[in-house]
């Protein structure tokens, strides 16, 4: 190091200022620890991917569930979790983290939220019900009133107003390039400061890795760790993860002997579109696909054998689309469906949630989110509209990535579907319509679903086609840890002084979700691992 380089010293060093890192910091400064956070991004982006999220958190037997008459319990939630995760015989630590989550979601996660005056919406959503097999047996997805932005704002506000705030130092635009080990213990890190042509070294008694997963950056790490049964990674894949979630910290942990697991288990979205305000290469925006829309492949065939429907099994949807020509898809709908059902998987564009307004939320439920639909149609290159199906097919042709679209087949599929709706509910035989009938039995879903809307209905137009791509989002694997968040080596022994939390740790144990997620367990796991790590550090584990 030269005399011009920065040198930092603290009790605990946290690499990454996302939700998990902020939870650790908030819990430690009150106990008198001197804490340093090194964040690679800018100050206004503290909070990481959680800041961009919808703010959905899975809770088991919450007050909101009980008010809705939903009788949930940890045993049922764990059975659901294990069925979706499909843990292998060596997944000891992921399984123990899953057990911890379902048993402590109220005591730890809900109480952490409540202590920061983070309000949850009164209704409980029900994603990931399952497609070919059951997923969530009950609604468990609780939305933060104010989305992920409110979640991060509250976490930062709680820290900034803390009487011991002076115990925390945050350095942004700091890229960690090497972990430092001495005497058999990790004692810090070194790296560079963006825009200043300066280096830094940071030393501490303990180092916590909280820098996110591998699903961002230039997607090199995603492709290198691609799930083999999915075949070749799609060349048109979009990036919906954090721009600095590039796996660099994982490589540094592995260089010290740390064990990385399940990096091929990645949580991607089936309905990504090109972001109309991109800030990274191939920047994507994740849609919450309308359930009343019909899902087609690039050739104009409805993807099957069972028609795809969102809110069922995200991993299954991704798997099926990757088998299609061009590895992308189209959803066909009309303006009436879009107004009622179309949403974005993130807080920035869901105004009624992001800038909480009950009046606006009720208005959107009754009359549709016109602002969102108009913005997407006007600004996103993947949306096309037309008054007739032939006109729509012609516009789709121009965006079909070189695949030949069978106009006649597509029109025939839509007519068959619409004719069945015309015959009435007693005669529904289409698998998608049957699912919609089931969805509508839950009152929260009924409020956000059209009542069996025909696609080519002249009174519901114009017609809309959305070209959708696979979009990266989160890593479900990562650095293996024990229940104290201590990083384990390849012999499952703790590496002294080194901890990992949040997405860096596969949200707990190197892969708390196994192969699939019940949704809402990502943010929840960031809080859970952050609290566990802080407690272990305070106890000297």
N, C-alpha and C positions, 0 to 999 in steps of 0.2 A: 504493500500500500504506500502511496505517496502522501506527502503532507497536505495535499489538496483534497484527498478523499475523505468521505464521511465515515465516522465511527460511532456506532450506537451500542449501548449497554443497557440491559434490563433483566428482570427476573424471568420473564416469559416472552418469547418471540413468536408472533403469529404471522405466518406467511399467507396473506390473502384476507381481504376485507369484505368477504361475502357474508351471508347470514350466519353460517356456522362460526366463522371467525369472530364476528361481532358478539355472538352469544358467549363465547369463551371469554372475550375481553370484558364484557359487562359483568360477568360473574366473578372475575378475578380482581378487578380494581377495588371493589368494595371490601375485599379481604386484605387489602394493603399491598398487593403485588404491583410491581412496576412492569408495565406491559408495553410492548412495541408491536404495532401492526405495520407490515410492509405490504403495500397494495400496488399492483402493477398498473392499474387503470387510474383515471383522474378522480379527484375528490368528489365530484358530482355524481360519479358512478359507483360509489361505495354501496355495497349490498349485492353486487354481482348479478347473477341470473335471477335471483329471487326478486330483485327490484323490477324486472321485466315481466314477472309472472302474474297469473290471474289471482294468485293468493289462496289457492285451495289447499286445505290441510285435512288429512284423515284423522278423525277422533273416534274413539269407541266408547259408547254409553255416555255421550255428552248431554248437557242440559238441553241443547237444541234438539237432539234426537228424542229425548224423553218428552219434550213438549209436543213433538209431532206424533207421539205414540209409538216410536220406534224402540223396540226392546232389544238392545244390542248387548253383547258381552265379549270378554277377551277370548274365551274358548272358541266362539263362533268366528271371530275375526282371525284368530290364529289358524283355524282350519281353512278359511278362505285363502289366507296368505300362503300357507304351505302348498295348497293345491295349485295356485298360480305360479309360485316360485319354482316348483319342481327341484328342490335342493338335491344335490348329490350326496353320496356318503361322506365326502370330505368337507362338507359345508358346515362344520361345527360352529364357527364363529358367526357366519351370517344367520344361521338358525337361532342362535342365542340372542342376537340383536333383534330379530323379528319378535321373539318372545318378549323381550324388554319393551319394545314399542307398544305392542297391543296391551300389555299389562300396565304401562306407565303413561299412556297418552294423555290421560286426564291429570294425574298427579304432577307430571313434568311439563308436557307441552301446553296443555290448556291453562294451567296455572301460570306459566311463563307469559302467555298471551294476556291473560287477565291482569297480571301485575303491571303490565304496560298499557293498560286501557285499550287494548286492541279488540275491537268488537267484531263478532262474527255475524253474518247474515242469519236471519231467523230460520230460513228454509235450508234444508240439507239436500244436496244434490246426489245423484246416483250414477256416476260413470263406472265403466269397467264392470258391467254386469256379467260379462262373459258372452262368448259367441257359440262355440261348439261345446263348451262346458261352463259351469257356473263360475263367476268371478266374485264380485261383492254380493253377498247374500242380502245386504241391507244398504240403504243410503248412509254414507259416512263422510262425504266430501263437504267440508265447511269452508265457505268463502269469506276471506277477510273483507270487512266492509271498508273499501278503499284500495283493494287489491294488494299486490306485492309492494307497491310504492308506500302504502300506509304501513305495512309490516316493517319495512326497512326504516322509514321515517321514525316510527315509534322506538325501534331498537336504538337508533342513533340518538334520538332525543333523550331516552333514558340514560344513555351513557354521558351525553353532554351536560345533563342536569345533575349528574351524580356529584355528591359533595367531595368525592375523591377523584374527580375527573383528571386532575393533574397527574395521576398515576399512569395515564395512557398517553402514548405518543403515536400518531399516525403519519407515516411517510408514504405519499403516493408517487406514482410513476417510477417505482423501484422494482426492477426485474431481478429476481433471485436466480443466479446461474450456478451456484454450487453450495451444497451443504458442507459445513465444517465439522470434522470429527477429531477429537483429541482424547487420549487416555481411555479409549473404548466408549466414549460418550459424545453425542452430538451436542455441540456447544454454540452453534450459530450458522451463519451463512454469509455469502458475499455475492455481489452482483453489480449492476450498472443502473444509473439514474438517467431516464429518458430526457433528451433535450438539453442536458447539461455537460455531456462528455465527462462525466465523473463516475467514479467507482465508490462502492460502500462496503463496509463489513459490519455485521451485526452479531453481537454475542449475548448469550443468555444461559440460564441454568436449564431451560427446557425450550424446545422448538415445536410448534404446532403447525402442521401443514394443513392449510385450509384454502388452497388455490383452485378448487374446482376440478373438473374431470378432463376428458380427452376429446370431447366431441366438438370443439370449436377450432379456432386457428385456421389453418389452411386445409383442414380435414385429412392431413397425412396420417395422423394417429388413428383416426376413425377407419380409414381404408386398410391400414396395416393390421388392425385388430378386428377386421370385419368378420361377422358371424358366418362361418363357412357354409352351413346349410342354405344360406340366402344366395349363394352363388357370387357373382362379380358385383362389387359396389356400383351403383348407378352413376354414370357420368354426369347426370343432370341433378344430382343431389344438392339440396340447399342447406345453408348453415343457419340453424336457429339457436345455437348454443352461445356461450359467452365467447367473445372474440379472443380472449387469452386462455381459454381452456384447451391448451394444446398438448398436455401431457409432459411438459418439461419437468415439472416437479416430480412426477412419477418416475421419470428416468433417473433423477438424482437420488431418490429413495432407493431405487433398485441398485444403483451403483454402490450404496452402502450395505447391500445385502438384504434390503427390505423385500418382502414378498408382495407381488402384484397378482391379483386374481380376477377372473371373470371380465377382463377388459373387452371381450367380444360380446358381452351382454350390454347392448346399448338401447336406450329408449328414444326411438325416432317417431316422428309424427307422419301420418299417412297423407295429410292434406296441407302441404306447404305451398305457398305462392311467393313470387318474387316481391321482396320488400320494395315499396315505392319511395322510401327514404333510407337507402342502404348506407351502412357505415362500415361494411366489411365485404370481402369478396363473397359472391353468391349468397348474400344476406337474404334469409327467408323470413316470412311471416306465417305463423301457424294458425290455420283456421280451425274452428270447432265445426266440423262438417254438418250441414243440415241433415237431419235424419229422414226428412221427407223427400230429399233429392235422390235421384237414381245415379248409381255409380257405374260408369262405363270404362272400358279400356280404350286404347288409342284406335282400335279397329272398329269401335262402335258396338262391341258386345258388352252386355251387362256382366260385371265380374261375378263369377260364381265358383262352384255350383250353387252356393247359398248367397243371395244378394248381400253385398256389404252394407252395413249400417253402423254409424258411429255410436259412441257411448257403450259399446259392447266389449271389444277386446282390441286395443290399439296395436298390440304386437301381431295379432292375427291379420288385421287390416294391412299392415306393412308387409307381412309375409306374402299375402296374396297379390298385392300390387307389384311386388318385385318379380313375380312370375309372368307379368304381362309384357306384351311387346312395347319396347321403349322404356319400361319400368316407371311409367307415370300413368295418371288416370284423369278422367273427366267426371265432374258431377254436373248433372242437368237438373235444372229447377226453374222456377219463375220468380218474379218479384215478390209475390205474396208469400212464398215459402221463405225467401231470403229475409224479408222484413221480420218474420216471426222467429226464424230459427238460426240464421247465420250469426256467428260470433267469432271473435279472434281470441286465441289462446295467449292472452297477455293483457295487462291492465291498461296500456297506453291508449288503446282505441275503443275501450268499453267505457264510455264517458260516465254513464250512470253509476258504474261501480268504482271507477278510478277517482272521480270527484263526487263522492257519495251524495246521491239525491234520491230519496224515496219517491218523490213526485215524478222525477224523470224515469225512474225504473218502472213505475206503474204505467206511465205513458208509453214507454217502449214495449211493455208487455201487451198493452191494449192495441197500439197502433203501429208497432214495429220500430226498429232502430234505423230510421231513414238516413240519419247522418252517416252511420257506418256503411250501409249498403251503397249509398251514393258515392262515398269516398272510394270504396273498393272498385266500383264499376268505372269511375272516372280516372283513377290513378294507377290501378294495378294492371300490368300487361297480360295477366292470365285470365282476366274476365272478359267475356264477349257477350253481347246481347243482340237480340233480333226479335221481330214480330212473328216470324214463322219458322218452322223447323228447317225447311230448305235453306233459308237465309242463315240460320244459326250454323248449320252444317258447313256451309261455305266459309264462314268466318273461322270455324274450328279447323278447317283444312289448313289455313294459313299458319296455324300455331301447332300443328300436329307432329312436329319434329321428324318429318320424313316418313311417318307411318301412314298407310292408306286408310282413310276412314270410310267405312261402308255406310253410306247415307241411308240406304233402304233398310238395312238391318236396324240401325239406330231408331229410325222413325217407327218401324214395326214394333220394337221393344217398348217404346213409349206408349204406342196405341194399345198394346196388350195390357199394360199396367193401368192406363186410364180407363179402359173398358171394364176392368175388374172393379175399380172404384165405382164406376157408374152402376154396376149391378148391385152394389150395396154390401154392408158388413156381413150379413149372414152367409155371403157367398165368397168371402175373401179366401183365396187359396195361395196367394203370393206370400212367400216367406217374409218379405219386408213388411207387408201390410199386417201380417200377424204380429210381428215384433212391435209395430207402431200401436197396435191394439193393446198389447201388454204394457208398453211404456205409458200409455194414457191412463192406466189404472192408478198410477202414482200421481198425486195432485200437483207436485212440483213440475214433473215432466209435462203434464197436461197443459199447464199454463204456458209452456214454451214450444208446443207442437201444434202444427196445423191439423185440422180435422180431416185427414185422408184427402189431401189436396191433389187433384189431377195436374199433371205437368203441362199439357198443351191446352189448358183452360184459357180461352180467349179473354176472359174477364180477370185473369190473374197475372197477365203479362206486364212487361215483355219477358220473353224467355231468356234465361241466363245459362251459360256454360262456363264452368270454372276448370281450368287446367291445373292439376295438382301434382306436386312432386314429393318424394320422400325428403323429410327435413330432419336434420340432426337436432337433438335437444339435450339429453343427459346421458352420462355414463352410469351404468348400474354396477360396474365393477370398479376396482381401485386398489388402494393400499390396504393390506390386511391388518386389522387391529383386534385387540381383545376388548373386553367390556370397559376397560379403563382408557380406551383409545390409544393405547401404546402400540406403536408400529412393531409388527412381528417380522422376524427374519425367516428365511426359508426353512429353518428348523422350528418355527413357531415360538422362538424365544424373543422377548422384548428387546428392542434396540434402545439402550439407555439414552434418556433425554429427548426421544423423538416420539411425537404423537401425530395423529391425523384425524380429521373430522370432516363431516359433510360429504360432498361429492368426491373429494379426494380419496376418501376411505370407502367408496362405493356406498355411501350413506350409512356405513356401519359394518365393520367386520370384513371389508373387501367385497361386499356384495349382498347387502341385506335383502334385496328383492329377488335374488336368483334370476330366473329367466323373464319374469314379468312383474308388473306393479299393479297394485289396487288403486293407483292414482292418489295424489294428495299426501303420499308417504315420503315425498322428496323434501318438501319444506319442513314437514314434521320431523324427519330424520336429521335435518340440519340443526334444529333446536335441540333434539335429544342428544346427538353426539356432542354438541357444544357444551351442554350442561354436564354430561358425563365426564368429558375431558377436564372441565374446570374443577369438578369435584375431586377427580383423581389427582390433579396437580396440588390442590389444597391439602389432600391427605398424604401427599408425598409418594404416590404410587409410581 
